[in-house]
Amino acid sequence: MADKSKNNSKFKSSSILDDISALHNINKPKNSRATGSEYETLAAAFLEQNGHTIITRNYRTRYGEIDIISKCNSTLVFTECKYRSSSKFGDPLEAVNLHKQQKICHTAMNFCVKYGYVNYPCRFDVIAIYKDGTIKHIKMRLNTLEFYD
């Protein structure tokens, strides 16, 4: 991994902050998939506002799932999104462990081969969304896709 950068910030777009507030104020119970989907939508909007073009969301194979696949300039970006309403289960960034990273990498290789992106530079990102509206965006650049068993 040649380049690691971290962007920690309160997301200042009032529409996304309003969306987060609205999600917290809904009284009906939701399953974790529905909640995750709503926060993935916010993460996709965050990426678009930062110059990404969304290619697909929730790309699934037998190897695993990637929440968001996008292009930023000429780089293919595979993004895992995590949300936590509290720190009870740890920081959302901690949830992307080695096993999850391997699944994402394997799924990314499948996507690149299937859709002709094998010669594109790739990056693997994690977006963590916190209850207070803070978004952490971790970027990890790779020159080539690598997968280790």
C-alpha positions in Angstrom: 0.0 0.0 0.0 1.8 3.0 -1.3 -0.4 5.8 0.0 -2.7 6.0 3.0 -4.5 9.2 3.7 -7.2 9.9 6.2 -10.0 12.5 6.0 -11.7 13.2 9.3 -14.3 15.9 9.2 -17.8 16.9 10.2 -19.6 16.7 6.9 -20.8 20.3 6.4 -23.5 19.7 3.7 -26.7 20.6 5.5 -28.7 18.1 3.3 -26.6 15.1 4.4 -26.7 16.3 8.1 -30.4 16.7 7.8 -30.7 13.2 6.3 -28.7 11.8 9.3 -30.9 13.7 11.7 -34.0 12.4 10.0 -32.8 8.8 10.1 -32.3 9.1 13.9 -35.7 10.6 14.5 -37.7 7.8 12.8 -39.5 5.8 15.4 -40.3 2.6 13.5 -37.9 -0.3 14.0 -35.6 -1.2 11.1 -33.5 -4.2 10.4 -29.8 -3.7 10.0 -29.9 -4.2 6.2 -32.3 -1.3 5.8 -30.3 0.9 8.2 -27.1 0.0 6.3 -28.6 0.8 3.0 -29.7 4.3 4.2 -26.1 5.1 5.4 -24.6 3.7 2.2 -26.8 6.2 0.3 -25.3 9.0 2.5 -21.8 7.6 1.8 -22.5 7.5 -1.9 -23.6 11.2 -1.8 -20.4 12.0 0.1 -18.3 10.3 -2.6 -20.2 12.1 -5.4 -19.6 15.4 -3.7 -15.9 14.6 -3.6 -15.6 13.9 -7.3 -16.6 10.2 -7.6 -18.9 8.7 -10.2 -20.8 5.8 -8.8 -20.6 2.7 -11.0 -22.6 0.4 -8.8 -23.7 -0.3 -5.3 -24.0 -3.6 -3.4 -22.0 -5.6 -5.9 -22.4 -9.3 -4.8 -20.6 -12.4 -5.8 -20.0 -15.8 -4.1 -16.9 -14.2 -2.7 -18.5 -11.3 -0.9 -20.1 -7.9 -1.3 -18.7 -4.4 -2.0 -20.9 -1.6 -0.8 -19.9 1.1 -3.4 -17.8 0.9 -6.6 -16.9 4.2 -8.1 -14.4 6.0 -10.3 -12.5 9.0 -9.1 -10.5 10.4 -12.0 -9.0 7.3 -13.6 -9.0 5.2 -10.4 -11.4 2.5 -9.6 -12.5 2.8 -5.9 -14.0 0.0 -3.9 -15.7 1.4 -0.7 -16.9 -0.4 2.4 -19.3 1.7 4.5 -19.8 1.3 8.2 -22.2 3.0 10.6 -22.3 2.8 14.4 -24.9 4.6 16.6 -22.7 4.1 19.6 -19.2 2.8 20.5 -20.7 -0.3 22.2 -19.4 -2.5 19.4 -16.3 -0.5 18.7 -15.3 2.0 16.1 -16.9 1.3 12.7 -13.4 1.3 11.1 -12.4 -1.6 13.3 -15.1 -3.8 11.7 -13.1 -3.9 8.5 -10.7 -6.6 9.7 -8.3 -8.7 7.7 -10.9 -11.3 6.7 -13.3 -8.6 5.5 -10.4 -7.0 3.5 -9.6 -10.3 1.8 -13.3 -10.8 0.9 -13.4 -7.3 -0.6 -10.2 -7.8 -2.5 -11.4 -11.1 -4.0 -14.8 -9.6 -4.9 -13.0 -6.6 -6.5 -10.8 -8.9 -8.6 -14.0 -10.6 -9.8 -15.5 -7.2 -10.7 -12.4 -6.1 -12.6 -12.2 -9.2 -14.7 -15.9 -9.5 -15.4 -16.2 -5.8 -16.5 -12.8 -5.2 -18.1 -11.2 -3.0 -15.5 -8.0 -5.1 -15.0 -5.6 -2.4 -16.1 -7.1 0.4 -13.9 -5.4 1.6 -10.8 -7.5 0.6 -7.8 -8.1 2.0 -4.3 -9.9 0.5 -1.4 -11.7 3.0 0.9 -13.6 2.8 4.1 -16.2 5.3 5.1 -17.3 5.4 8.7 -20.4 7.4 9.6 -21.0 8.3 13.2 -24.3 9.3 14.9 -23.1 12.9 15.3 -22.7 13.3 11.6 -18.9 12.9 11.5 -17.7 11.0 8.4 -14.2 9.4 8.4 -12.9 8.5 4.9 -9.9 6.3 4.8 -8.2 5.9 1.4 -5.7 3.1 0.6 -4.1 3.2 -2.8 -2.8 0.0 -4.4 -0.9 -0.1 -7.7 -2.4 -3.5 -8.5 -5.0 -5.7 -6.9 -3.4 -8.1 -4.5 -5.0 -11.0 -2.7 -3.4 -13.0 0.0 -4.9 -16.3 1.4 
